[in-house]
Amino acid sequence: MDHKQLAKEFLRSLRGKRSQVAWSRRLGYRSNVAYSWEKGRRWPTAAEAFRAAARNGTDLCAAMERFFGRGCPAWVYEENLAEPGAIGLLLDEMRGSTTIVELARRTGISRYAIARWLSGQTEPKLPDFFLLFETASTRLIDLVSVLADPELIPTVNEQVQLADMRRQGAYLLPWTQGVLRAIELETYAQLRAHEPGWIGRHLGIDMEMEAKCLSFLRETGQVSWTGSHYRGNTVAVDTRGRPEIGRRLKAHWSQEAIERIDAGAPGQFSYLVFSCSADDFERIRELHLKYFNTLRGLISESAPNEVVGVANVQLFDLKRWTDGD
């Protein structure tokens, strides 16, 4: 992704139908900064860009609630994302346990610069923020989409439409997630050519389901055909904006775990029923979120691919839940 081009398009979308001069003045600048931004001659800091989004009518707190979903961290309600310190908190939240050294390696940005950005001592220019955010989370498109109208951002618009198709496919065909991981396996790559049924045997699904999943994945650009094998194209399918799809997928993999527990299949199936204070329950919830972000970072860097696994993380209050609660 060209992060400088995305920054230009994002800034242009915020201006809308206003003239560059009028928009610059609305933002509190005497010079025509909108022209310089949109030409890429200079860049706003990340906080300035968030401030511009707010000036355009975006409620930053509500936008972050949509981005994070039910797992929205507490600091979102306490900090102003139009300030450098909050930008550092956001980046730190998204990196999980990924080290600064590792982020520097992946982005090509100095680890000293990244450390200063995370601490809020300085802040990144918008393209650098976009690059670091995407590297840390793979969710840059989702972030931009809650801050501005994605239909006004060409780089984002096509990806958003494809993401909607992928989410719908995940709802109808949950096993597409497993099929994607199976074609990443070293043992699949070592086959002389793709063998129909090979993926199904590794996942425990029939050939018809395997074929349906592969067909949909090709249609939505999540896999491509090399002439002998399927190859996965790294795409994050996030369902936070479609909670019904997220629930469907969680239920699917939970049901798969139930079937394996009932069958006595190997795996790590643990539980702990406990009582604790409300404050500590919240601390445990935050720990689960950090663990999940750490897990994603570890998986993204793991090589070679030898196992298709499922990490099913659950935490809930046993108080009887009803729609009215």
N, C-alpha and C positions, 0 to 999 in steps of 0.2 A: 504494500500500500504506500502511495506517495503522501506522506504526512503533511508536506508543505502545501500540496494541492488541496488536500482535505481542509487544511486550516484556512486557505483562501475561500473555499466554497462555504465553509461554516460561517466565517465572518461576513461574507456577502449575504448569506441567508438571514442573518440577524438584522441587517440594514433594511431589508424588505424594499418597499417602493420609495423610501426616502432618498433624497440626494445624498451624496457622500459628505458634502459640506454640512447639510442639516443634521445628518446622523453624527458627525464628529462633534458638532456643538451640543447635541443632545447628551452625548457621553461626557461633556465637560472639557473638551479640548478646543484650543484656539486654532490650531492648525488642522489641515485636512488629513487626519490620521487614517480615516477610512480608505482613502485612495492609496496611501502607502501600504496599509495592511493587505488590501485586496490585490495589490500588485506584487506583494511579497518583498517589498523594499525594506520594510521593518516589520517587526512582529509585536503584538501585545504579549504581556505575560499571561500565564494561565489565569491568574486572578482577574486581570483586566478583561479577559474574554468571558469569564463567568459573570463579571459585573455588567458587561455589555448584554449578555443573555438576560440578566435580571432587568436591565433597562428596557429590553424589548418585551417584557411582560412575563418572563419565565419565573415562577416561584421556585427558587433553588432548592428549598427544603422539600417541597412536594416532588420536584424532579428527582431528587435523591431517594425519596421514598419509593417512587416508581422503579428506579434503577435497582435498588437493593431488595425490594419486596419486603416480606415480613422480617427479614434479617437486617433491617436498617440499623446501623450502629448508633449508639446514643449521642456520639459527638456531633452528628449531623444536625441535631436540634440545639446544640450549644455553640456551634462555631459558624462563622460567616464564610461561605465558600468564595466570596469575592475578596478574601484576605489571604496572604501568602501562607500563614500558618495552617489554615484549613486545607489548602492545596497539598501541603506536606502530609497531613493526616489522611487525605484521600488516597494518595499514592502509597502510603505506608499500609493502609487497609488492604489495598488491592494486591500488594506484593506478597502478603502472607509471611512465610518464613524464608522466601527467596532472598539470598544475601545481596548486599550492595555490589559486591565483586561480581556475582553472577549476572546481575542486571547490567552492569557495565560491560561485561563480555558480550551479552546478547545485543545490546544497543549500540555499542561503540562510543558511548558517552563516558566521560571521566567519572570514576567512582567518587572522586572528591566533589564533583558537581552534584551527583546524585545524592550524596550524603547531606550536602547543604540544602538541597531541595526538600528532602524528607524531614529535615529538622526545622524548616521554615526560615532558615537564615537568609536564603535567597530563593528565587523561584524561577522555574523554567519558562522560556518563551513557548508559545502555543504549539508549534510543530514538535518541539522536544517533549513537551508534556504529552502530546498525542502518542509519540513513539514510545515513551516510557510506560504510559498507561496500557497501551496495546500489548507491549512485551510482558508486563506484569500480570495482565488479566485476560487478554484476548477478548475484551468486552468493549472496545472503543466505540464500535458502531452503536451499541446499546446506549452508551453514555451520550454520544452526540445526538441521538434520536430523542432523548428526553430533554435536551437543552434547546433544540431548534426543530423546525419542521423538516423531517427527512426528505420530503418530496422536493424541497428547494435545494437539496445538496446532491448533485448527480452521483458523486462517489458513493454516497450512502444509500440513495433511493433504490438502486438495483439490488444491493445487498440486503436491504430490509425486506423487499418483496421475496427474494430467495429464502431469507430466514423464516418468513411466514410459511412458505411452502414446506420448509424443512421441519418446522414445529408441527405443522399439520400431519406430515408424514410420520413424525415420531409418535403422534397421538394414535394414528391408525395402525402403524407398524412399529411397535416398540422394539422389536428385534433388530431394526436397522442399526441401533447403537452397538449391539453385539457384533453384527456383520462387519461394520466399519472397523472394529477393533481386530476381528479375526484376519482381515486381509493385511493388517500391519504385522502379523506374526512372521518371524524368520522362517518357520517351516512352510508357510504359504509361499513366500518369495522363492524358496528353494525348489518348489514344484517345477517341472519342466514346462507345464502349462496349467492354466486353471482347470480344475476338475469339478464339474457340477456335483454337489453333494458333499464335497470336502468340508466346506464351511459349516454346513448343517451338522455334520458328524461331530465337529469340534464344539458346537454350541448346544447340541441336543434339539435341533429343530428339523422339520422335514424339508425335502427338496423344493416343494411348492412355496413354502415360506421364504426359503433362501432366495429363490428366483424373484419373488415379489419385492423383497428388500433390495436386491441388487438393481432391479429395474428402476425402482423409485430413487435410489441413490444416484444412479446415472442421470436421471431426469433432472435432478436438483443440483447437479454439479458437485456432489459430495464424493463421487468416485469417477474415475475415467478408465478407459480400456486401452491397454498398451499394445494389444495385438496378441498377447499371451496371458496376461494377468490383469486383475483389477488393481488399481492404485488409488489409495485414499487421498483426498485433498483436505488438508487441515481446516476444519470449519467448526466453530463453537456454536452449538444449538442451545440457546438459552431460552428457558420457558417462563422466566419471572413475569413477563408481561401477559402471559396466558396461563393463569393459575390452574385452570381445568386440565390443561395439557400436562403441567407439572404433576398434578395429583394422579393423573392416569399413569404416568411413567413410574412414579414412586410406588403406586399400588402394584404395577406389573412386576417390578423387581422385588418388592416385598413378598408377593405371591410366589415368585420363583424361589425365594429363600425358604418360605413355608414348605414348599414341596420337597426341597432338599433336606430340611430338618426332619420332616415326616419319613423320608426315605433313609435317613441315617447317612446321608452323603457327607463327604469330607468338607470342611470349611470352618471358619471362625464364627460361631453363632453364640454370642454372649449377651447377657442382660444383667441389669442391676436395678432392683426395686429399692428405693431409698426415700428417706425424708430429710429435708434440710430447710434452711431459712429461704424466704423469697429472694433475698439479696444474693445468696449463694446459688440459688437456682439460675438467676440471671447470669452470674459469673460462669456457671457451667455451660449455659447456652452460648455465651460469647466464646468460651473455650472450644466448643464444637465448631463454631464458625471459623475460628482460626485454624483448627485442625483440618477442616475441609479445604480451606485455601492452601494450606501447606501441602495437603495430599495432592491437590491439582498441580502444584508446582513440581513436586517430586515426580509425578507421573509424566509431566511434559518433558522432563529431562532424562527419563529412564531409557536405557538401551542395553542390549538388544530387546526387541519385543518377543517374549517367549510365552506369555500367559495372558489370557483374557479374563479379567477379574471384575467383580462387582463389590463396591464398598457401600454398604447400606447403613447409613448413620441415622439413628432415631433418638429423639429426646422429647418427652411430653409429660405434662401434668396429668395424673390419673383421675383428677376430678372429672365427673361425668360431663361430657361436652354435649351441648344442644345448639341449635341454630340461634337461639335467643341469647346465648352467652357471649 
